[in-house]
C-alpha cells in the first residue's frame, strides 16, 4: 500500500509561512533543522509540510510511504517508462529511504520505506494529515497515464477540470488539473470531521481570512472543503470525509459530473473567487533540477 505523507516546499521568507501554519492554520511545530522548518498535524506522521528558505517558490517533492517491495516495483516501472529515478536517504524527521521519481512535467514524487511515526496530539479541530495534493498540468491526461503506468496509481474520475488519481482506497491522493501549465494547484489537509472543518474556517475568519472557495461538498470524492489563499501564495484546503472506494470503482467521466446552472458543488451554497485562486495556483512551480530532499 502507498500512503500520502507530506509535501516539501522551498520559498522566500519561510519563517512567515511557518508562522501562518502554526498560528492560523493549526499545524504544530515539528522542529527546525538548518534553514528548513517542519510542521505536523495531530496524527502520527512526523510532519506534513516542510518549508526551506530559498530564493523562489518551488515544490521540491510530494512524499509517500510504501514498503520496500512496492518501491522496488515503482523503481523498475519508472525507469522502464523513461523517467528520472534517484535513490535517496531521507534526512528529515520522518527518516526512511527510497527513491525520487521525476514526472515529465517536473513533479517529483518521493517514495520512502522504513519511516518513523510519532504519538498523536490532542486537538480535534486541527489538521490530522494530508488528504491530497493537486497539481496543475500542461497535459493532465498524459500525466495521469504516466502515474498509472510508472507509479502504479489508478485514475478514479475525470471531470472537465481534473483527473483524480488514487494510490490507496481513498478516492484520490493526487489530482492533475487541466490548467495548461505545470504548478502546484493546492494542498488539502484532512480534518477529523465536518465540525472540525467549520471550526477551522472560524479560526481563519478570526484572523481576517475568508474562504476563497467554500464551504461546500465536491462531486468526485464527495469530500467537504474550504479553500484559502495563504499569505505566501499557496492555496490550502480544509477537507474531510473523502470517499473510500473499492478496486472495481467505475472510472467517472466529465459527463458524470455536471451541475445545474449557478452551482459548483453538491450543496450549491459555496462562492468561489476564480480570479484570486487562478493567480495563486501559479505561485509554486517545480524546481528546475532534481534536488535531494
C-alpha positions in Angstrom: 0.0 0.0 0.0 1.1 3.5 -0.7 0.2 6.4 1.7 0.5 10.1 1.0 2.6 11.6 3.8 4.0 15.1 3.2 4.9 17.9 0.8 8.3 19.7 0.7 8.4 23.3 -0.3 11.1 26.0 -0.8 10.2 29.7 -0.7 11.4 33.1 0.3 10.6 34.1 3.9 9.9 30.6 5.1 9.6 32.0 8.7 6.5 33.9 7.8 5.0 30.8 6.2 5.8 28.8 9.3 4.1 31.4 11.4 0.9 31.1 9.3 0.8 27.3 9.6 1.5 27.4 13.4 -0.7 30.3 14.5 -3.5 30.4 12.0 -3.9 27.2 10.0 -3.5 24.9 13.0 -0.4 22.8 12.4 2.1 22.1 15.2 5.9 22.6 15.4 7.9 19.6 14.4 11.3 21.2 14.6 13.7 23.3 12.6 16.9 21.9 11.0 19.2 24.5 9.4 17.0 26.6 7.0 14.1 24.0 7.0 11.0 24.1 9.2 8.8 21.1 9.8 5.1 21.3 10.6 3.0 18.4 11.8 -0.7 17.6 12.2 -2.5 15.9 15.1 -2.0 12.4 13.6 1.0 10.1 13.7 3.1 11.4 10.7 6.2 13.2 11.9 5.5 16.2 9.7 3.1 17.2 6.9 4.8 20.2 5.4 8.5 21.3 5.3 9.5 24.8 4.5 13.0 25.5 3.3 14.3 29.1 2.9 15.1 29.8 -0.8 15.1 32.4 -3.5 12.0 31.1 -5.3 8.7 29.3 -4.6 9.1 25.7 -5.6 7.7 22.3 -4.8 10.7 20.1 -4.0 8.7 16.8 -3.7 5.5 15.2 -2.6 6.3 12.3 -0.3 4.6 8.9 0.0 5.2 6.0 2.4 5.4 2.4 0.9 7.1 -0.9 1.7 10.4 -1.7 0.1 8.9 -4.2 -2.4 6.4 -1.6 -3.7 9.3 0.9 -4.1 11.3 -1.6 -6.0 8.4 -2.2 -8.4 8.0 1.6 -8.8 11.7 2.0 -9.5 11.6 -0.6 -12.3 8.4 0.7 -13.8 9.6 4.3 -13.7 12.9 3.5 -15.3 11.2 1.4 -18.0 8.9 4.4 -18.7 12.0 6.6 -19.2 11.6 8.7 -16.0 14.4 10.0 -14.0 14.8 8.0 -10.8 17.2 8.8 -8.0 17.9 6.8 -4.8 17.5 8.9 -1.7 18.0 8.6 2.1 15.7 10.9 4.0 17.3 13.4 6.3 14.1 14.9 7.6 12.2 13.9 10.8 10.4 11.1 9.1 13.6 9.2 8.2 13.4 6.3 5.7 15.0 5.6 2.4 13.7 5.1 -1.1 13.6 6.9 -4.4 12.7 10.2 -6.1 10.8 9.9 -9.3 10.5 13.0 -11.6 7.5 13.0 -13.9 7.7 14.6 -17.4 6.3 18.0 -16.4 8.6 18.3 -13.4 6.7 16.9 -10.5 8.9 15.0 -8.1 7.3 12.1 -6.1 9.3 10.7 -3.3 8.6 7.1 -2.0 10.1 6.1 1.3 10.1 2.9 3.4 11.4 2.4 6.9 9.9 5.7 8.0 9.0 6.7 11.6 5.8 7.7 13.3 5.1 9.9 16.3 2.4 10.0 19.0 -0.8 11.8 18.0 -1.5 15.1 19.7 -4.8 16.5 21.0 -6.9 19.0 19.0 -9.9 17.7 17.1 -10.2 20.9 15.2 -6.7 20.7 13.9 -5.5 19.2 10.6 -4.8 15.4 11.0 -2.8 14.6 7.9 -2.6 15.5 4.2 -5.6 14.1 2.2 -4.5 15.1 -1.3 -2.2 17.3 -3.3 -3.4 18.7 -6.6 -1.0 19.7 -9.4 -1.7 21.8 -12.4 -0.6 20.1 -15.7 0.0 21.1 -19.3 -1.4 17.7 -20.2 -3.4 16.2 -17.3 -4.3 13.1 -19.2 -0.7 12.3 -20.2 0.5 12.9 -16.6 -2.2 10.7 -15.1 -1.4 8.0 -17.6 2.2 8.1 -16.6 1.2 7.9 -12.9 -0.7 4.8 -13.7 2.0 3.2 -15.8 5.1 4.2 -13.9 3.9 4.5 -10.3 1.0 2.0 -10.1 -1.6 4.7 -9.3 -5.1 4.4 -10.7 -7.4 7.0 -12.2 -10.7 7.3 -10.2 -12.6 10.0 -12.0 -12.3 12.6 -14.8 -14.1 16.0 -14.8 -13.8 18.9 -17.2 -11.2 20.4 -14.8 -9.3 17.5 -13.4 -8.1 13.9 -13.5 -8.4 12.3 -10.0 -5.8 9.6 -9.1 -5.6 7.3 -6.2 -2.8 5.2 -4.6 -4.9 3.6 -1.9 -8.6 3.1 -1.1 -9.1 6.9 -0.7 -10.8 8.3 -3.9 -7.8 10.5 -4.6 -4.4 11.3 -3.1 -3.3 13.4 -6.0 -5.1 15.0 -8.9 -4.0 16.7 -12.1 -5.8 19.9 -13.1 -6.3 20.7 -16.8 -4.6 24.1 -16.4 -2.3 24.2 -19.5 0.8 24.7 -17.3 2.6 22.8 -14.5 2.5 24.2 -11.0 1.0 23.5 -7.6 -2.8 23.8 -7.6 -3.4 23.3 -3.8 -2.6 21.2 -0.7 -5.5 19.6 1.1 -5.4 18.9 4.9 -7.7 16.2 6.4 -9.8 17.4 9.3 -11.3 15.0 11.8 -14.9 15.7 10.7 -17.2 18.3 9.2 -17.4 20.2 12.5 -13.6 20.5 12.5 -13.7 21.9 9.0 -16.2 24.6 10.1 -14.1 25.3 13.2 -11.1 25.7 11.0 -13.0 28.2 8.9 -13.9 30.1 12.0 -10.4 30.2 13.2 -9.2 31.6 9.9 -12.0 34.2 10.0 -10.8 35.2 13.4 -7.6 36.1 11.6 -9.4 38.1 8.9 -9.3 35.4 6.2 -12.5 34.4 4.4 -12.6 31.2 2.2 -11.7 31.7 -1.4 -14.0 28.8 -2.1 -16.4 27.1 0.2 -17.6 25.6 2.4 -19.1 23.0 0.1 -19.1 19.4 -0.9 -17.3 18.2 -4.0 -18.6 15.8 -6.6 -15.7 13.4 -7.2 -14.5 12.1 -3.8 -17.6 13.7 -2.0 -15.3 15.5 0.4 -16.3 18.6 2.3 -14.0 21.5 1.6 -12.9 25.1 2.3 -10.1 26.7 0.3 -7.9 29.6 1.5 -5.1 31.5 -0.2 -2.2 31.6 2.2 -0.1 34.8 2.7 2.8 33.1 0.9 0.7 32.3 -2.1 -0.1 28.6 -1.9 -3.7 27.5 -1.9 -4.6 25.4 1.1 -7.7 23.4 1.8 -9.5 22.1 4.9 -11.2 18.8 3.9 -12.8 15.8 5.4 -14.7 12.6 4.5 -13.2 11.9 1.1 -14.9 8.8 -0.3 -13.3 5.3 0.3 -13.7 3.2 -2.9 -13.2 -0.4 -4.0 -10.8 -1.6 -6.6 -13.7 -2.1 -9.1 -14.8 1.6 -8.8 -16.0 2.6 -12.3 -13.9 5.5 -13.6 -16.1 8.5 -14.0 -16.2 10.8 -17.0 -16.9 14.6 -17.3 -20.4 13.8 -18.3 -20.9 12.1 -14.9 -20.0 15.3 -13.0 -22.2 18.2 -14.2 -24.1 20.7 -12.0 -27.3 22.7 -12.5 -26.8 26.3 -13.6 -25.1 28.5 -10.9 -23.9 25.5 -8.9 -20.3 24.5 -8.4 -20.6 21.8 -5.8 -23.2 19.3 -4.4 -24.7 21.7 -1.9 -25.0 24.7 -4.1 -24.0 27.2 -1.4 -20.4 27.9 -2.0 -18.9 31.0 -3.5 -15.6 30.9 -5.4 -13.1 33.6 -6.1 -12.0 32.3 -9.5 -9.5 35.1 -10.3 -7.7 35.0 -7.0 -7.4 31.3 -7.0 -6.1 31.1 -10.6 -3.4 33.6 -9.7 -2.4 31.8 -6.5 -2.3 28.4 -8.3 0.7 29.7 -10.4 2.9 30.7 -7.5 4.6 27.4 -6.7 6.3 25.8 -9.7 8.7 22.8 -9.7 12.4 23.0 -9.0 14.4 23.2 -12.3 16.7 20.4 -11.1 16.0 17.2 -9.2 17.1 18.0 -5.7 17.9 15.7 -2.8 15.2 16.1 -0.1 
